[in-house]
Amino acid sequence: MELVALAAIVFIFGPALFIPIAAMVLKHRKEMVQLELEKRRLNHQEIAKQIEALRQEIAHLRETSTQFDLSLQANLENLQERVRALEQQMESRAHLHTY
């Protein structure tokens, strides 16, 4: 008889206890999922910042290499002009010596 009474109490009040416990478990799982999503979002933001920093660094390197290339080209042109001028001087001196 006591077993029947205990079973009746469990069947009557069991669902009433199960629902709040289930709600607490589900709420906890929801909070854990939200924390994980927030962690992932922060990781994604950090990765995006790092990618942007790399893009800026590449752009800076491109600009630097372009400036270096232009400077090198200008120096080569100046050297070519100086060589031409020296060659012309040598030719004019050679013409003067032959007269």
Jmol script that loads the backbone (N, CA, C; Angstrom):
load data "model"
ATOM      1  N   MET A   1       0.816  -1.185   0.000  1.00  0.00           N
ATOM      2  CA  MET A   1       0.000   0.000   0.000  1.00  0.00           C
ATOM      3  C   MET A   1       0.867   1.259   0.000  1.00  0.00           C
ATOM      4  N   GLU A   2       1.931   1.232   0.802  1.00  0.00           N
ATOM      5  CA  GLU A   2       2.815   2.403   0.838  1.00  0.00           C
ATOM      6  C   GLU A   2       3.480   2.628  -0.505  1.00  0.00           C
ATOM      7  N   LEU A   3       3.780   1.519  -1.160  1.00  0.00           N
ATOM      8  CA  LEU A   3       4.415   1.612  -2.477  1.00  0.00           C
ATOM      9  C   LEU A   3       3.464   2.240  -3.487  1.00  0.00           C
ATOM     10  N   VAL A   4       2.206   1.918  -3.398  1.00  0.00           N
ATOM     11  CA  VAL A   4       1.202   2.484  -4.294  1.00  0.00           C
ATOM     12  C   VAL A   4       1.058   3.972  -4.017  1.00  0.00           C
ATOM     13  N   ALA A   5       1.058   4.345  -2.744  1.00  0.00           N
ATOM     14  CA  ALA A   5       0.937   5.759  -2.381  1.00  0.00           C
ATOM     15  C   ALA A   5       2.151   6.534  -2.884  1.00  0.00           C
ATOM     16  N   LEU A   6       3.326   5.946  -2.707  1.00  0.00           N
ATOM     17  CA  LEU A   6       4.551   6.594  -3.183  1.00  0.00           C
ATOM     18  C   LEU A   6       4.535   6.726  -4.698  1.00  0.00           C
ATOM     19  N   ALA A   7       4.089   5.693  -5.382  1.00  0.00           N
ATOM     20  CA  ALA A   7       3.994   5.738  -6.840  1.00  0.00           C
ATOM     21  C   ALA A   7       2.992   6.797  -7.271  1.00  0.00           C
ATOM     22  N   ALA A   8       1.876   6.910  -6.545  1.00  0.00           N
ATOM     23  CA  ALA A   8       0.869   7.915  -6.879  1.00  0.00           C
ATOM     24  C   ALA A   8       1.445   9.315  -6.704  1.00  0.00           C
ATOM     25  N   ILE A   9       2.202   9.531  -5.637  1.00  0.00           N
ATOM     26  CA  ILE A   9       2.823  10.844  -5.399  1.00  0.00           C
ATOM     27  C   ILE A   9       3.803  11.173  -6.520  1.00  0.00           C
ATOM     28  N   VAL A  10       4.614  10.189  -6.901  1.00  0.00           N
ATOM     29  CA  VAL A  10       5.597  10.407  -7.976  1.00  0.00           C
ATOM     30  C   VAL A  10       4.894  10.715  -9.284  1.00  0.00           C
ATOM     31  N   PHE A  11       3.837   9.966  -9.603  1.00  0.00           N
ATOM     32  CA  PHE A  11       3.120  10.213 -10.846  1.00  0.00           C
ATOM     33  C   PHE A  11       2.401  11.544 -10.854  1.00  0.00           C
ATOM     34  N   ILE A  12       1.955  11.979  -9.698  1.00  0.00           N
ATOM     35  CA  ILE A  12       1.236  13.257  -9.618  1.00  0.00           C
ATOM     36  C   ILE A  12       2.207  14.428  -9.606  1.00  0.00           C
ATOM     37  N   PHE A  13       3.200  14.344  -8.718  1.00  0.00           N
ATOM     38  CA  PHE A  13       4.104  15.485  -8.564  1.00  0.00           C
ATOM     39  C   PHE A  13       5.363  15.380  -9.424  1.00  0.00           C
ATOM     40  N   GLY A  14       5.640  14.205  -9.993  1.00  0.00           N
ATOM     41  CA  GLY A  14       6.837  14.008 -10.813  1.00  0.00           C
ATOM     42  C   GLY A  14       6.908  14.975 -11.989  1.00  0.00           C
ATOM     43  N   PRO A  15       5.835  15.036 -12.796  1.00  0.00           N
ATOM     44  CA  PRO A  15       5.876  15.981 -13.920  1.00  0.00           C
ATOM     45  C   PRO A  15       6.019  17.432 -13.460  1.00  0.00           C
ATOM     46  N   ALA A  16       5.453  17.730 -12.327  1.00  0.00           N
ATOM     47  CA  ALA A  16       5.563  19.098 -11.809  1.00  0.00           C
ATOM     48  C   ALA A  16       7.006  19.421 -11.446  1.00  0.00           C
ATOM     49  N   LEU A  17       7.765  18.416 -11.013  1.00  0.00           N
ATOM     50  CA  LEU A  17       9.188  18.637 -10.716  1.00  0.00           C
ATOM     51  C   LEU A  17      10.036  18.546 -11.985  1.00  0.00           C
ATOM     52  N   PHE A  18       9.624  17.681 -12.903  1.00  0.00           N
ATOM     53  CA  PHE A  18      10.397  17.475 -14.123  1.00  0.00           C
ATOM     54  C   PHE A  18      10.411  18.721 -14.998  1.00  0.00           C
ATOM     55  N   ILE A  19       9.305  19.394 -15.101  1.00  0.00           N
ATOM     56  CA  ILE A  19       9.203  20.568 -15.981  1.00  0.00           C
ATOM     57  C   ILE A  19      10.178  21.676 -15.549  1.00  0.00           C
ATOM     58  N   PRO A  20      10.228  22.081 -14.272  1.00  0.00           N
ATOM     59  CA  PRO A  20      11.203  23.119 -13.903  1.00  0.00           C
ATOM     60  C   PRO A  20      12.652  22.665 -14.065  1.00  0.00           C
ATOM     61  N   ILE A  21      12.915  21.392 -13.757  1.00  0.00           N
ATOM     62  CA  ILE A  21      14.287  20.888 -13.914  1.00  0.00           C
ATOM     63  C   ILE A  21      14.669  20.899 -15.397  1.00  0.00           C
ATOM     64  N   ALA A  22      13.765  20.444 -16.241  1.00  0.00           N
ATOM     65  CA  ALA A  22      14.029  20.453 -17.679  1.00  0.00           C
ATOM     66  C   ALA A  22      14.235  21.880 -18.178  1.00  0.00           C
ATOM     67  N   ALA A  23      13.436  22.808 -17.671  1.00  0.00           N
ATOM     68  CA  ALA A  23      13.579  24.207 -18.065  1.00  0.00           C
ATOM     69  C   ALA A  23      14.940  24.758 -17.659  1.00  0.00           C
ATOM     70  N   MET A  24      15.401  24.410 -16.444  1.00  0.00           N
ATOM     71  CA  MET A  24      16.717  24.882 -15.990  1.00  0.00           C
ATOM     72  C   MET A  24      17.828  24.298 -16.861  1.00  0.00           C
ATOM     73  N   VAL A  25      17.702  23.013 -17.192  1.00  0.00           N
ATOM     74  CA  VAL A  25      18.722  22.371 -18.036  1.00  0.00           C
ATOM     75  C   VAL A  25      18.744  23.021 -19.413  1.00  0.00           C
ATOM     76  N   LEU A  26      17.578  23.250 -19.988  1.00  0.00           N
ATOM     77  CA  LEU A  26      17.513  23.867 -21.310  1.00  0.00           C
ATOM     78  C   LEU A  26      18.042  25.301 -21.289  1.00  0.00           C
ATOM     79  N   LYS A  27      17.724  26.022 -20.219  1.00  0.00           N
ATOM     80  CA  LYS A  27      18.229  27.396 -20.096  1.00  0.00           C
ATOM     81  C   LYS A  27      19.762  27.388 -20.009  1.00  0.00           C
ATOM     82  N   HIS A  28      20.281  26.442 -19.243  1.00  0.00           N
ATOM     83  CA  HIS A  28      21.737  26.337 -19.112  1.00  0.00           C
ATOM     84  C   HIS A  28      22.376  26.010 -20.466  1.00  0.00           C
ATOM     85  N   ARG A  29      21.800  25.086 -21.198  1.00  0.00           N
ATOM     86  CA  ARG A  29      22.335  24.725 -22.521  1.00  0.00           C
ATOM     87  C   ARG A  29      22.276  25.920 -23.467  1.00  0.00           C
ATOM     88  N   LYS A  30      21.167  26.669 -23.391  1.00  0.00           N
ATOM     89  CA  LYS A  30      21.029  27.856 -24.243  1.00  0.00           C
ATOM     90  C   LYS A  30      22.124  28.876 -23.918  1.00  0.00           C
ATOM     91  N   GLU A  31      22.380  29.099 -22.643  1.00  0.00           N
ATOM     92  CA  GLU A  31      23.431  30.044 -22.235  1.00  0.00           C
ATOM     93  C   GLU A  31      24.807  29.568 -22.693  1.00  0.00           C
ATOM     94  N   MET A  32      25.057  28.266 -22.604  1.00  0.00           N
ATOM     95  CA  MET A  32      26.345  27.727 -23.045  1.00  0.00           C
ATOM     96  C   MET A  32      26.524  27.903 -24.558  1.00  0.00           C
ATOM     97  N   VAL A  33      25.447  27.663 -25.312  1.00  0.00           N
ATOM     98  CA  VAL A  33      25.509  27.848 -26.765  1.00  0.00           C
ATOM     99  C   VAL A  33      25.746  29.325 -27.085  1.00  0.00           C
ATOM    100  N   GLN A  34      25.074  30.228 -26.361  1.00  0.00           N
ATOM    101  CA  GLN A  34      25.272  31.655 -26.588  1.00  0.00           C
ATOM    102  C   GLN A  34      26.708  32.066 -26.276  1.00  0.00           C
ATOM    103  N   LEU A  35      27.271  31.536 -25.203  1.00  0.00           N
ATOM    104  CA  LEU A  35      28.666  31.827 -24.876  1.00  0.00           C
ATOM    105  C   LEU A  35      29.601  31.326 -25.965  1.00  0.00           C
ATOM    106  N   GLU A  36      29.351  30.142 -26.470  1.00  0.00           N
ATOM    107  CA  GLU A  36      30.179  29.583 -27.548  1.00  0.00           C
ATOM    108  C   GLU A  36      30.069  30.433 -28.812  1.00  0.00           C
ATOM    109  N   LEU A  37      28.859  30.858 -29.135  1.00  0.00           N
ATOM    110  CA  LEU A  37      28.665  31.715 -30.304  1.00  0.00           C
ATOM    111  C   LEU A  37      29.375  33.054 -30.139  1.00  0.00           C
ATOM    112  N   GLU A  38      29.310  33.603 -28.947  1.00  0.00           N
ATOM    113  CA  GLU A  38      30.003  34.871 -28.671  1.00  0.00           C
ATOM    114  C   GLU A  38      31.512  34.690 -28.805  1.00  0.00           C
ATOM    115  N   LYS A  39      32.007  33.575 -28.303  1.00  0.00           N
ATOM    116  CA  LYS A  39      33.442  33.278 -28.415  1.00  0.00           C
ATOM    117  C   LYS A  39      33.845  33.175 -29.884  1.00  0.00           C
ATOM    118  N   ARG A  40      33.046  32.471 -30.673  1.00  0.00           N
ATOM    119  CA  ARG A  40      33.327  32.345 -32.104  1.00  0.00           C
ATOM    120  C   ARG A  40      33.276  33.697 -32.798  1.00  0.00           C
ATOM    121  N   ARG A  41      32.283  34.516 -32.425  1.00  0.00           N
ATOM    122  CA  ARG A  41      32.154  35.842 -33.042  1.00  0.00           C
ATOM    123  C   ARG A  41      33.386  36.680 -32.751  1.00  0.00           C
ATOM    124  N   LEU A  42      33.866  36.630 -31.506  1.00  0.00           N
ATOM    125  CA  LEU A  42      35.065  37.378 -31.147  1.00  0.00           C
ATOM    126  C   LEU A  42      36.280  36.852 -31.902  1.00  0.00           C
ATOM    127  N   ASN A  43      36.377  35.525 -32.048  1.00  0.00           N
ATOM    128  CA  ASN A  43      37.475  34.945 -32.821  1.00  0.00           C
ATOM    129  C   ASN A  43      37.421  35.397 -34.277  1.00  0.00           C
ATOM    130  N   HIS A  44      36.206  35.418 -34.841  1.00  0.00           N
ATOM    131  CA  HIS A  44      36.040  35.861 -36.225  1.00  0.00           C
ATOM    132  C   HIS A  44      36.429  37.333 -36.362  1.00  0.00           C
ATOM    133  N   GLN A  45      36.070  38.147 -35.395  1.00  0.00           N
ATOM    134  CA  GLN A  45      36.434  39.566 -35.439  1.00  0.00           C
ATOM    135  C   GLN A  45      37.947  39.726 -35.377  1.00  0.00           C
ATOM    136  N   GLU A  46      38.604  38.951 -34.539  1.00  0.00           N
ATOM    137  CA  GLU A  46      40.058  39.022 -34.417  1.00  0.00           C
ATOM    138  C   GLU A  46      40.726  38.593 -35.722  1.00  0.00           C
ATOM    139  N   ILE A  47      40.213  37.525 -36.313  1.00  0.00           N
ATOM    140  CA  ILE A  47      40.751  37.064 -37.595  1.00  0.00           C
ATOM    141  C   ILE A  47      40.537  38.128 -38.668  1.00  0.00           C
ATOM    142  N   ALA A  48      39.355  38.735 -38.676  1.00  0.00           N
ATOM    143  CA  ALA A  48      39.074  39.787 -39.658  1.00  0.00           C
ATOM    144  C   ALA A  48      40.029  40.967 -39.467  1.00  0.00           C
ATOM    145  N   LYS A  49      40.328  41.329 -38.226  1.00  0.00           N
ATOM    146  CA  LYS A  49      41.277  42.415 -37.962  1.00  0.00           C
ATOM    147  C   LYS A  49      42.667  42.047 -38.459  1.00  0.00           C
ATOM    148  N   GLN A  50      43.070  40.804 -38.231  1.00  0.00           N
ATOM    149  CA  GLN A  50      44.387  40.362 -38.688  1.00  0.00           C
ATOM    150  C   GLN A  50      44.465  40.355 -40.212  1.00  0.00           C
ATOM    151  N   ILE A  51      43.397  39.922 -40.866  1.00  0.00           N
ATOM    152  CA  ILE A  51      43.368  39.924 -42.329  1.00  0.00           C
ATOM    153  C   ILE A  51      43.462  41.354 -42.849  1.00  0.00           C
ATOM    154  N   GLU A  52      42.735  42.266 -42.235  1.00  0.00           N
ATOM    155  CA  GLU A  52      42.787  43.674 -42.655  1.00  0.00           C
ATOM    156  C   GLU A  52      44.178  44.249 -42.447  1.00  0.00           C
ATOM    157  N   ALA A  53      44.827  43.903 -41.340  1.00  0.00           N
ATOM    158  CA  ALA A  53      46.198  44.379 -41.094  1.00  0.00           C
ATOM    159  C   ALA A  53      47.145  43.837 -42.163  1.00  0.00           C
ATOM    160  N   LEU A  54      46.964  42.571 -42.536  1.00  0.00           N
ATOM    161  CA  LEU A  54      47.796  41.993 -43.599  1.00  0.00           C
ATOM    162  C   LEU A  54      47.542  42.674 -44.939  1.00  0.00           C
ATOM    163  N   ARG A  55      46.296  42.989 -45.223  1.00  0.00           N
ATOM    164  CA  ARG A  55      45.973  43.709 -46.470  1.00  0.00           C
ATOM    165  C   ARG A  55      46.653  45.066 -46.502  1.00  0.00           C
ATOM    166  N   GLN A  56      46.621  45.767 -45.384  1.00  0.00           N
ATOM    167  CA  GLN A  56      47.271  47.075 -45.319  1.00  0.00           C
ATOM    168  C   GLN A  56      48.782  46.947 -45.480  1.00  0.00           C
ATOM    169  N   GLU A  57      49.347  45.925 -44.865  1.00  0.00           N
ATOM    170  CA  GLU A  57      50.792  45.712 -44.978  1.00  0.00           C
ATOM    171  C   GLU A  57      51.181  45.382 -46.418  1.00  0.00           C
ATOM    172  N   ILE A  58      50.382  44.556 -47.092  1.00  0.00           N
ATOM    173  CA  ILE A  58      50.654  44.228 -48.491  1.00  0.00           C
ATOM    174  C   ILE A  58      50.546  45.481 -49.355  1.00  0.00           C
ATOM    175  N   ALA A  59      49.538  46.287 -49.110  1.00  0.00           N
ATOM    176  CA  ALA A  59      49.387  47.533 -49.870  1.00  0.00           C
ATOM    177  C   ALA A  59      50.596  48.443 -49.649  1.00  0.00           C
ATOM    178  N   HIS A  60      51.062  48.515 -48.424  1.00  0.00           N
ATOM    179  CA  HIS A  60      52.235  49.331 -48.113  1.00  0.00           C
ATOM    180  C   HIS A  60      53.472  48.778 -48.832  1.00  0.00           C
ATOM    181  N   LEU A  61      53.620  47.451 -48.814  1.00  0.00           N
ATOM    182  CA  LEU A  61      54.757  46.840 -49.513  1.00  0.00           C
ATOM    183  C   LEU A  61      54.684  47.075 -51.017  1.00  0.00           C
ATOM    184  N   ARG A  62      53.488  47.024 -51.567  1.00  0.00           N
ATOM    185  CA  ARG A  62      53.328  47.313 -53.005  1.00  0.00           C
ATOM    186  C   ARG A  62      53.733  48.754 -53.303  1.00  0.00           C
ATOM    187  N   GLU A  63      53.281  49.646 -52.478  1.00  0.00           N
ATOM    188  CA  GLU A  63      53.623  51.065 -52.667  1.00  0.00           C
ATOM    189  C   GLU A  63      55.126  51.266 -52.558  1.00  0.00           C
ATOM    190  N   THR A  64      55.741  50.636 -51.558  1.00  0.00           N
ATOM    191  CA  THR A  64      57.184  50.760 -51.373  1.00  0.00           C
ATOM    192  C   THR A  64      57.937  50.185 -52.572  1.00  0.00           C
ATOM    193  N   SER A  65      57.513  49.011 -53.035  1.00  0.00           N
ATOM    194  CA  SER A  65      58.211  48.409 -54.172  1.00  0.00           C
ATOM    195  C   SER A  65      58.013  49.238 -55.439  1.00  0.00           C
ATOM    196  N   THR A  66      56.833  49.837 -55.612  1.00  0.00           N
ATOM    197  CA  THR A  66      56.601  50.707 -56.763  1.00  0.00           C
ATOM    198  C   THR A  66      57.499  51.934 -56.701  1.00  0.00           C
ATOM    199  N   GLN A  67      57.590  52.537 -55.514  1.00  0.00           N
ATOM    200  CA  GLN A  67      58.466  53.703 -55.358  1.00  0.00           C
ATOM    201  C   GLN A  67      59.923  53.320 -55.614  1.00  0.00           C
ATOM    202  N   PHE A  68      60.330  52.162 -55.120  1.00  0.00           N
ATOM    203  CA  PHE A  68      61.701  51.695 -55.341  1.00  0.00           C
ATOM    204  C   PHE A  68      61.947  51.478 -56.827  1.00  0.00           C
ATOM    205  N   ASP A  69      60.979  50.878 -57.507  1.00  0.00           N
ATOM    206  CA  ASP A  69      61.101  50.623 -58.939  1.00  0.00           C
ATOM    207  C   ASP A  69      61.223  51.936 -59.703  1.00  0.00           C
ATOM    208  N   LEU A  70      60.391  52.909 -59.362  1.00  0.00           N
ATOM    209  CA  LEU A  70      60.447  54.210 -60.036  1.00  0.00           C
ATOM    210  C   LEU A  70      61.780  54.911 -59.768  1.00  0.00           C
ATOM    211  N   SER A  71      62.254  54.816 -58.543  1.00  0.00           N
ATOM    212  CA  SER A  71      63.530  55.429 -58.189  1.00  0.00           C
ATOM    213  C   SER A  71      64.664  54.755 -58.944  1.00  0.00           C
ATOM    214  N   LEU A  72      64.630  53.443 -59.010  1.00  0.00           N
ATOM    215  CA  LEU A  72      65.662  52.701 -59.733  1.00  0.00           C
ATOM    216  C   LEU A  72      65.634  53.056 -61.216  1.00  0.00           C
ATOM    217  N   GLN A  73      64.459  53.157 -61.777  1.00  0.00           N
ATOM    218  CA  GLN A  73      64.316  53.528 -63.189  1.00  0.00           C
ATOM    219  C   GLN A  73      64.876  54.928 -63.428  1.00  0.00           C
ATOM    220  N   ALA A  74      64.574  55.855 -62.552  1.00  0.00           N
ATOM    221  CA  ALA A  74      65.093  57.224 -62.697  1.00  0.00           C
ATOM    222  C   ALA A  74      66.616  57.230 -62.591  1.00  0.00           C
ATOM    223  N   ASN A  75      67.161  56.469 -61.661  1.00  0.00           N
ATOM    224  CA  ASN A  75      68.621  56.402 -61.522  1.00  0.00           C
ATOM    225  C   ASN A  75      69.264  55.789 -62.758  1.00  0.00           C
ATOM    226  N   LEU A  76      68.656  54.753 -63.318  1.00  0.00           N
ATOM    227  CA  LEU A  76      69.186  54.147 -64.547  1.00  0.00           C
ATOM    228  C   LEU A  76      69.155  55.135 -65.706  1.00  0.00           C
ATOM    229  N   GLU A  77      68.076  55.870 -65.817  1.00  0.00           N
ATOM    230  CA  GLU A  77      67.976  56.874 -66.880  1.00  0.00           C
ATOM    231  C   GLU A  77      69.035  57.960 -66.694  1.00  0.00           C
ATOM    232  N   ASN A  78      69.252  58.386 -65.452  1.00  0.00           N
ATOM    233  CA  ASN A  78      70.303  59.388 -65.189  1.00  0.00           C
ATOM    234  C   ASN A  78      71.679  58.848 -65.557  1.00  0.00           C
ATOM    235  N   LEU A  79      71.944  57.586 -65.189  1.00  0.00           N
ATOM    236  CA  LEU A  79      73.232  56.986 -65.532  1.00  0.00           C
ATOM    237  C   LEU A  79      73.393  56.857 -67.040  1.00  0.00           C
ATOM    238  N   GLN A  80      72.352  56.473 -67.737  1.00  0.00           N
ATOM    239  CA  GLN A  80      72.424  56.366 -69.193  1.00  0.00           C
ATOM    240  C   GLN A  80      72.720  57.737 -69.819  1.00  0.00           C
ATOM    241  N   GLU A  81      72.077  58.750 -69.294  1.00  0.00           N
ATOM    242  CA  GLU A  81      72.303  60.106 -69.811  1.00  0.00           C
ATOM    243  C   GLU A  81      73.737  60.550 -69.547  1.00  0.00           C
ATOM    244  N   ARG A  82      74.263  60.223 -68.375  1.00  0.00           N
ATOM    245  CA  ARG A  82      75.650  60.588 -68.056  1.00  0.00           C
ATOM    246  C   ARG A  82      76.631  59.836 -68.955  1.00  0.00           C
ATOM    247  N   VAL A  83      76.341  58.543 -69.199  1.00  0.00           N
ATOM    248  CA  VAL A  83      77.206  57.759 -70.096  1.00  0.00           C
ATOM    249  C   VAL A  83      77.169  58.358 -71.497  1.00  0.00           C
ATOM    250  N   ARG A  84      75.986  58.735 -71.987  1.00  0.00           N
ATOM    251  CA  ARG A  84      75.871  59.369 -73.310  1.00  0.00           C
ATOM    252  C   ARG A  84      76.677  60.661 -73.356  1.00  0.00           C
ATOM    253  N   ALA A  85      76.549  61.447 -72.283  1.00  0.00           N
ATOM    254  CA  ALA A  85      77.290  62.717 -72.246  1.00  0.00           C
ATOM    255  C   ALA A  85      78.795  62.456 -72.242  1.00  0.00           C
ATOM    256  N   LEU A  86      79.259  61.480 -71.489  1.00  0.00           N
ATOM    257  CA  LEU A  86      80.693  61.146 -71.467  1.00  0.00           C
ATOM    258  C   LEU A  86      81.145  60.619 -72.828  1.00  0.00           C
ATOM    259  N   GLU A  87      80.304  59.789 -73.454  1.00  0.00           N
ATOM    260  CA  GLU A  87      80.649  59.275 -74.778  1.00  0.00           C
ATOM    261  C   GLU A  87      80.755  60.409 -75.781  1.00  0.00           C
ATOM    262  N   GLN A  88      79.828  61.376 -75.705  1.00  0.00           N
ATOM    263  CA  GLN A  88      79.879  62.529 -76.616  1.00  0.00           C
ATOM    264  C   GLN A  88      81.130  63.366 -76.363  1.00  0.00           C
ATOM    265  N   GLN A  89      81.475  63.536 -75.082  1.00  0.00           N
ATOM    266  CA  GLN A  89      82.693  64.287 -74.758  1.00  0.00           C
ATOM    267  C   GLN A  89      83.915  63.570 -75.322  1.00  0.00           C
ATOM    268  N   MET A  90      83.948  62.255 -75.177  1.00  0.00           N
ATOM    269  CA  MET A  90      85.095  61.489 -75.676  1.00  0.00           C
ATOM    270  C   MET A  90      85.159  61.560 -77.196  1.00  0.00           C
ATOM    271  N   GLU A  91      83.986  61.504 -77.854  1.00  0.00           N
ATOM    272  CA  GLU A  91      83.964  61.603 -79.316  1.00  0.00           C
ATOM    273  C   GLU A  91      84.430  62.975 -79.772  1.00  0.00           C
ATOM    274  N   SER A  92      83.980  64.025 -79.101  1.00  0.00           N
ATOM    275  CA  SER A  92      84.399  65.368 -79.500  1.00  0.00           C
ATOM    276  C   SER A  92      85.884  65.574 -79.224  1.00  0.00           C
ATOM    277  N   ARG A  93      86.411  65.003 -78.158  1.00  0.00           N
ATOM    278  CA  ARG A  93      87.842  65.097 -77.883  1.00  0.00           C
ATOM    279  C   ARG A  93      88.637  64.306 -78.925  1.00  0.00           C
ATOM    280  N   ALA A  94      88.085  63.157 -79.315  1.00  0.00           N
ATOM    281  CA  ALA A  94      88.760  62.345 -80.329  1.00  0.00           C
ATOM    282  C   ALA A  94      88.781  63.089 -81.655  1.00  0.00           C
ATOM    283  N   HIS A  95      87.713  63.806 -81.986  1.00  0.00           N
ATOM    284  CA  HIS A  95      87.664  64.586 -83.224  1.00  0.00           C
ATOM    285  C   HIS A  95      88.653  65.728 -83.144  1.00  0.00           C
ATOM    286  N   LEU A  96      88.805  66.341 -81.981  1.00  0.00           N
ATOM    287  CA  LEU A  96      89.742  67.457 -81.831  1.00  0.00           C
ATOM    288  C   LEU A  96      91.172  66.964 -81.973  1.00  0.00           C
ATOM    289  N   HIS A  97      91.445  65.786 -81.459  1.00  0.00           N
ATOM    290  CA  HIS A  97      92.804  65.237 -81.535  1.00  0.00           C
ATOM    291  C   HIS A  97      93.153  64.803 -82.954  1.00  0.00           C
ATOM    292  N   THR A  98      92.175  64.449 -83.745  1.00  0.00           N
ATOM    293  CA  THR A  98      92.459  64.025 -85.104  1.00  0.00           C
ATOM    294  C   THR A  98      92.698  65.218 -86.027  1.00  0.00           C
ATOM    295  N   TYR A  99      92.325  66.404 -85.673  1.00  0.00           N
ATOM    296  CA  TYR A  99      92.532  67.572 -86.512  1.00  0.00           C
ATOM    297  C   TYR A  99      93.833  68.142 -86.250  1.00  0.00           C
TER     298      TYR A  99
END
end "model"
wireframe off; spacefill off
backbone 0.3
color backbone group
